[in-house]
Amino acid sequence: MAGVSLRPFWRYYGGKWRSAPKYPRPRHGHIVEPFAGAAGYALRYAHLAVTLVDAYPVVAGVWRYLTSVTAEEVRRIPAVESTAELPAWVPQEARWLVGLNLGTAVHSPRATLSAGMRRNAEEFGRNRQVSGWTVAMRERVAQQVQHIRHWRIIEGEYTAAPDVESTWFIDPPYMVAGRHYRRKVKDYAALATWCRSRRGQVLVCEAAGADWLPFEPFRSQHGIAVARCEEVIWTVGCERQGRLF
């Protein structure tokens, strides 16, 4: 399968789609994201084998829907500014998808369009914008679902991920700046031990100040939900700036 890079199906709190090109490229043909969220890293390499794991039933349900729905079914879902406007035939997973698109950097589905997106819709016309569940956003989803048919979705904790040699992109709820996540990490020491036991290429993301792994400074990022975030990284088997570390 030829290389495929996709755009986000929704903009999730803590998402890594914009920053994914800054991280080391995958060195294996299989990517595992054990804290999947919106799968920002995997989307950049969607043609590879991908396994997504997420303990939040909404996120896991939306990914199961996206990997099985047809483009024609997606195009039948009307563009709306409230999930209450959706017809009764729209399945729950699709309602969650719509709700996730009704806000920016959301951590759970919204019932109505956010105030900022509403202003953009009024200024530019909601059918032409990809912010919100618009005609444009719906078409993006419809055109992209064919490219993720081969992805595997697991609903469960990170420990449910398959023990395989692969590229591991591990982006957990941050110890320092992850207060809005619906699911939190209860034991970072246990997570650190688990990360160290992964086989293959391992990339672990965090914010400056976290100490559960020997993180190194990575980059300064202007986020959606925060003005600025100092990102750190811990890696195994990755090339960065011409060196392996």
C-alpha positions as CSV (number, residue, x, y, z in Angstrom):
1,M,0.0,0.0,0.0
2,A,1.4,3.4,-1.0
3,G,2.2,6.0,1.7
4,V,-0.9,7.7,3.0
5,S,-1.1,10.7,5.4
6,L,-4.5,11.7,6.6
7,R,-5.9,14.7,8.4
8,P,-7.6,14.6,11.8
9,F,-11.1,13.1,12.0
10,W,-11.6,15.4,15.0
11,R,-9.4,17.8,17.1
12,Y,-8.8,16.1,20.5
13,Y,-7.4,17.5,23.7
14,G,-3.7,16.8,23.7
15,G,-3.7,15.7,20.1
16,K,-0.4,15.3,18.3
17,W,-1.4,15.6,14.6
18,R,0.3,19.0,14.1
19,S,3.5,18.0,15.9
20,A,3.7,14.4,14.6
21,P,6.2,15.3,11.8
22,K,8.6,16.6,14.5
23,Y,8.8,13.2,16.1
24,P,11.1,10.5,14.7
25,R,9.5,8.6,11.8
26,P,8.4,5.0,12.4
27,R,11.1,2.4,11.9
28,H,8.7,-0.5,11.8
29,G,5.7,-1.4,9.6
30,H,3.4,-1.5,12.6
31,I,2.5,1.5,14.8
32,V,0.8,0.9,18.2
33,E,-0.8,3.9,20.1
34,P,-1.8,2.6,23.5
35,F,-3.4,6.0,24.5
36,A,-5.0,6.5,21.1
37,G,-7.1,9.6,21.4
38,A,-7.4,11.1,17.9
39,A,-4.3,9.1,16.7
40,G,-2.4,12.1,15.5
41,Y,0.9,10.2,14.9
42,A,-0.7,7.1,13.2
43,L,-2.7,9.4,10.9
44,R,0.5,10.6,9.4
45,Y,1.5,7.0,8.4
46,A,-2.0,5.6,7.9
47,H,-0.8,3.0,5.3
48,L,1.1,1.1,7.9
49,A,-0.4,-1.5,10.2
50,V,-1.9,0.4,13.1
51,T,-3.2,-0.8,16.4
52,L,-5.1,1.8,18.6
53,V,-5.9,1.2,22.2
54,D,-8.0,3.5,24.3
55,A,-9.8,2.9,27.6
56,Y,-12.4,5.7,27.0
57,P,-15.4,3.9,25.4
58,V,-16.3,6.9,23.4
59,V,-13.0,7.1,21.6
60,A,-12.8,3.4,21.1
61,G,-16.3,3.3,19.8
62,V,-15.7,6.2,17.3
63,W,-12.6,4.5,15.9
64,R,-14.5,1.2,15.5
65,Y,-17.2,3.1,13.6
66,L,-14.7,4.9,11.4
67,T,-12.9,1.7,10.4
68,S,-16.1,0.0,9.4
69,V,-18.4,2.8,8.0
70,T,-18.8,3.4,4.3
71,A,-18.2,6.8,2.7
72,E,-21.9,6.8,1.6
73,E,-23.1,6.3,5.1
74,V,-20.9,9.2,6.4
75,R,-22.3,11.5,3.6
76,R,-25.9,10.8,4.8
77,I,-25.2,12.4,8.2
78,P,-26.5,15.9,8.0
79,A,-24.3,18.9,8.8
80,V,-25.5,20.2,12.2
81,E,-24.7,22.6,15.0
82,S,-26.2,20.3,17.7
83,T,-26.4,16.6,18.1
84,A,-30.1,17.0,19.0
85,E,-30.6,17.9,15.3
86,L,-29.4,14.5,14.1
87,P,-32.1,12.1,12.9
88,A,-32.9,9.0,14.9
89,W,-31.2,6.6,12.5
90,V,-27.7,8.0,13.1
91,P,-25.9,5.5,15.3
92,Q,-24.5,6.4,18.7
93,E,-20.8,6.2,17.6
94,A,-21.6,8.6,14.7
95,R,-23.3,11.0,17.2
96,W,-20.1,10.9,19.3
97,L,-18.1,11.7,16.2
98,V,-20.3,14.7,15.5
99,G,-20.0,15.8,19.1
100,L,-16.2,15.6,19.0
101,N,-16.3,17.9,16.0
102,L,-18.4,20.6,17.7
103,G,-15.5,22.0,19.6
104,T,-11.7,22.5,19.5
105,A,-9.4,20.4,21.6
106,V,-12.3,18.6,23.2
107,H,-11.9,15.9,25.8
108,S,-15.5,14.5,25.2
109,P,-18.3,15.0,22.7
110,R,-20.1,18.3,22.9
111,A,-23.9,18.7,22.5
112,T,-23.7,22.0,20.6
113,L,-21.3,24.0,18.5
114,S,-18.7,25.9,20.5
115,A,-18.9,29.7,20.6
116,G,-15.6,30.1,18.7
117,M,-16.7,27.7,15.9
118,R,-20.1,29.5,15.8
119,R,-18.4,32.8,15.1
120,N,-16.3,31.2,12.4
121,A,-19.4,29.6,10.8
122,E,-21.2,33.0,10.8
123,E,-18.2,34.7,9.2
124,F,-17.2,32.2,6.6
125,G,-20.2,30.0,6.1
126,R,-20.4,26.7,7.9
127,N,-20.6,24.5,4.8
128,R,-17.1,25.7,3.6
129,Q,-15.3,25.3,7.0
130,V,-13.9,22.1,8.5
131,S,-14.4,23.5,12.0
132,G,-17.5,21.8,13.3
133,W,-19.6,19.1,11.7
134,T,-19.9,20.9,8.4
135,V,-20.3,19.6,4.8
136,A,-16.5,20.1,4.4
137,M,-15.6,18.1,7.5
138,R,-18.1,15.4,6.7
139,E,-16.5,15.1,3.2
140,R,-13.1,14.8,4.7
141,V,-14.2,11.9,6.9
142,A,-16.0,10.3,4.0
143,Q,-12.9,10.4,1.8
144,Q,-10.6,9.1,4.5
145,V,-12.4,6.1,6.0
146,Q,-11.3,3.9,3.1
147,H,-7.7,4.3,4.2
148,I,-8.1,3.0,7.8
149,R,-10.0,-0.3,7.1
150,H,-6.9,-2.3,8.1
151,W,-6.5,-0.6,11.5
152,R,-7.2,-2.6,14.6
153,I,-9.1,-1.1,17.5
154,I,-8.8,-2.3,21.1
155,E,-11.0,-0.9,23.9
156,G,-9.1,-1.2,27.2
157,E,-6.2,0.0,29.3
158,Y,-2.7,0.4,27.8
159,T,-1.8,-3.0,29.1
160,A,-4.3,-4.5,26.6
161,A,-1.9,-3.6,23.7
162,P,-0.3,-6.5,21.9
163,D,3.2,-7.4,23.0
164,V,4.8,-7.0,19.6
165,E,7.9,-5.5,18.2
166,S,6.7,-2.3,16.6
167,T,6.8,1.5,16.7
168,W,5.2,2.5,20.0
169,F,3.9,6.0,20.1
170,I,3.0,6.4,23.8
171,D,1.2,9.7,24.5
172,P,-0.5,9.2,27.9
173,P,-2.5,11.7,30.0
174,Y,0.3,14.0,31.2
175,M,1.4,13.9,34.8
176,V,2.0,17.7,34.8
177,A,-0.6,19.1,32.4
178,G,-3.3,16.5,31.8
179,R,-6.1,17.6,34.1
180,H,-8.8,17.6,31.4
181,Y,-8.4,14.0,30.3
182,R,-11.4,11.8,30.9
183,R,-9.2,8.8,31.8
184,K,-6.2,9.4,34.1
185,V,-3.0,7.3,34.7
186,K,-3.2,5.9,38.2
187,D,0.3,4.6,38.5
188,Y,3.1,6.3,36.5
189,A,5.8,4.1,38.0
190,A,3.9,1.0,36.6
191,L,3.5,2.8,33.2
192,A,7.3,3.6,33.2
193,T,8.1,-0.1,33.8
194,W,5.7,-1.1,31.0
195,C,7.2,1.5,28.6
196,R,10.7,0.1,29.2
197,S,9.5,-3.4,28.4
198,R,8.2,-2.5,24.9
199,R,10.1,-4.1,22.0
200,G,11.1,-2.1,19.0
201,Q,11.0,1.7,18.6
202,V,9.5,3.5,21.6
203,L,8.5,7.2,21.8
204,V,7.0,8.4,25.0
205,C,5.6,12.0,25.2
206,E,5.2,14.2,28.3
207,A,5.3,17.8,29.4
208,A,8.3,19.4,31.2
209,G,8.4,18.6,34.9
210,A,7.4,14.9,34.5
211,D,9.9,12.6,36.1
212,W,8.5,9.1,35.7
213,L,11.0,8.4,32.9
214,P,14.3,10.2,32.2
215,F,12.8,12.5,29.7
216,E,14.8,14.9,27.5
217,P,13.7,18.3,26.2
218,F,12.0,18.0,22.9
219,R,10.2,21.1,21.7
220,S,8.2,24.1,22.6
221,Q,4.7,23.9,21.3
222,H,1.8,26.4,21.0
223,G,-1.2,24.3,21.7
224,I,-4.9,24.6,21.0
225,A,-6.0,24.4,24.6
226,V,-2.9,26.1,26.2
227,A,-0.8,29.0,25.0
228,R,2.5,27.2,25.3
229,C,3.7,23.7,26.3
230,E,7.2,22.5,26.8
231,E,7.3,19.0,25.5
232,V,9.8,16.3,26.6
233,I,10.4,12.9,25.2
234,W,11.9,9.5,26.1
235,T,12.9,7.2,23.3
236,V,14.4,3.8,22.4
237,G,15.7,2.9,19.0
238,C,14.9,6.3,17.4
239,E,16.9,8.5,15.0
240,R,16.9,12.2,15.7
241,Q,19.0,14.7,13.9
242,G,21.2,12.0,12.4
243,R,21.9,10.1,15.6
244,L,20.4,7.0,17.3
245,F,19.4,7.5,20.9
